[in-house]
Amino acid sequence: MTPISYEALRELHQRARIAKPFLKWAGGKQPFLAKYADRFPPLNGRYIEPFMGSASVFFFLKRLERRPFLALLADKNLQLVRTFLEVRDGPQNVLERLEHLKSGYFEAADKVKFYSYVREQFNNSLPKADAASFIFLNRTCWNGLYRVNRAGKFNVPHGAPKGSVMFPSEADILNAAASLAHAEVRAMTWQNTIAAAEPGDFIFADPPYYSDCMLDDTKYSREQFTAQSHHELARRLAASAQRGVDFLLTNSAEPEILELYSKLHFDLEIVSVPRFISSKVDRRLSVAEVIVRPPGSGGPRQLLLTDELAEVVASLDDESDASVVDV
Ligand SMILES: C[S@@+](CC[C@H](N)C(=O)[O-])C[C@H]1O[C@@H](n2cnc3c(N)ncnc32)[C@H](O)[C@@H]1O
């Protein structure tokens, strides 16, 4: 292992204290955190996310916790995971290439054509597409969606952004790299990620919304997260809780989800979360989400009144939330 100087360590720590998600992601948890951050318990063991997406909760906890903690972040989206790994291990390379794509985009007379060109290059280089292209497409495509066709090719159209396109800055990428420095990031099925949890670990499970599971199966990836998957997830979380693993799950507060988790005697709390609605006139709505915790895990963490949490929450910017509902 290469020795690391005290200064370098200090910089890593300082950057991790201000890191935020560098991707927009469908179902991103920023709006949830702005209201319900106190529902997350203090960490004792590893922090584990089987459905990491943009890992907004991980970045948030890294800002909040005063000490480093071990983390396992996983998702089945291989390109997403590769992007996180490249950002973690080679942020300068990612920045150089992103700069190149950004200037190409800003200078292009025909932005849709430039976007289509990058998307084609990205698809041609799969499964070894580069992180900068992933980030570029994420920021310029329609609502930050990651959707692939049956052949596994990314097929989201250009987003025709109304304002200026905001790419993550150099500081955003370097801060994210610092935050991820000691995190294990893996392309894994959620079943394997949950099985890796040990007593004392904490799992944050944010699967696709139950309300989405009846919809188009291409929203997140090629395989659908079905009603049966939700049942299996509940069973596996119950089994982990029995082994001493703590967890917090969020989902849409559909009657089926409420019934499923009530039957297992978990603690349920229904909350209202702002969601961006994309329509002819973009607007915000609230959706009901349920927070599920093991029985007797206690109420909200007594944190909301501290300056520390208030400061971190105030700095959240919900721009990285790409949760959209078409109406
Ligand atoms: C609601 S998003 C998570 C959003 C995340 N909490 C955030 O703040 O950005 C759900 C994630 O689950 C992933 N996913 C869907 N099915 C999966 C599966 N079977 N195994 C692992 N991950 C899966 C998707 O790729 C997506 O990134």
PDBQT file of the ligand as one rigid body, heavy atoms in Angstrom, charges set to zero:
ROOT
HETATM    1  C1  LIG A 401     -34.367   4.452  -6.847  1.00  0.00    +0.000 C 
HETATM    2  S1  LIG A 401     -32.797   4.153  -7.573  1.00  0.00    +0.000 S 
HETATM    3  C2  LIG A 401     -31.711   4.500  -6.221  1.00  0.00    +0.000 C 
HETATM    4  C3  LIG A 401     -31.467   5.971  -6.056  1.00  0.00    +0.000 C 
HETATM    5  C4  LIG A 401     -30.431   6.331  -5.016  1.00  0.00    +0.000 C 
HETATM    6  N1  LIG A 401     -30.911   6.083  -3.676  1.00  0.00    +0.000 N 
HETATM    7  C5  LIG A 401     -30.018   7.788  -5.153  1.00  0.00    +0.000 C 
HETATM    8  O1  LIG A 401     -30.128   8.559  -4.208  1.00  0.00    +0.000 OA
HETATM    9  O2  LIG A 401     -29.610   8.161  -6.254  1.00  0.00    +0.000 OA
HETATM   10  C6  LIG A 401     -32.767   2.425  -7.694  1.00  0.00    +0.000 C 
HETATM   11  C7  LIG A 401     -31.469   1.812  -8.185  1.00  0.00    +0.000 C 
HETATM   12  O3  LIG A 401     -31.609   0.396  -8.114  1.00  0.00    +0.000 OA
HETATM   13  C8  LIG A 401     -30.875  -0.182  -9.166  1.00  0.00    +0.000 C 
HETATM   14  N2  LIG A 401     -31.437  -1.544  -9.375  1.00  0.00    +0.000 N 
HETATM   15  C9  LIG A 401     -32.588  -1.886  -9.976  1.00  0.00    +0.000 A 
HETATM   16  N3  LIG A 401     -32.737  -3.230  -9.953  1.00  0.00    +0.000 NA
HETATM   17  C10 LIG A 401     -31.655  -3.737  -9.314  1.00  0.00    +0.000 A 
HETATM   18  C11 LIG A 401     -31.230  -5.053  -8.979  1.00  0.00    +0.000 A 
HETATM   19  N4  LIG A 401     -31.956  -6.109  -9.303  1.00  0.00    +0.000 N 
HETATM   20  N5  LIG A 401     -30.056  -5.206  -8.298  1.00  0.00    +0.000 NA
HETATM   21  C12 LIG A 401     -29.309  -4.117  -7.969  1.00  0.00    +0.000 A 
HETATM   22  N6  LIG A 401     -29.660  -2.836  -8.281  1.00  0.00    +0.000 NA
HETATM   23  C13 LIG A 401     -30.814  -2.660  -8.944  1.00  0.00    +0.000 A 
HETATM   24  C14 LIG A 401     -31.075   0.761 -10.338  1.00  0.00    +0.000 C 
HETATM   25  O4  LIG A 401     -30.009   0.627 -11.267  1.00  0.00    +0.000 OA
HETATM   26  C15 LIG A 401     -31.105   2.134  -9.630  1.00  0.00    +0.000 C 
HETATM   27  O5  LIG A 401     -29.823   2.738  -9.657  1.00  0.00    +0.000 OA
ENDROOT
TORSDOF 0
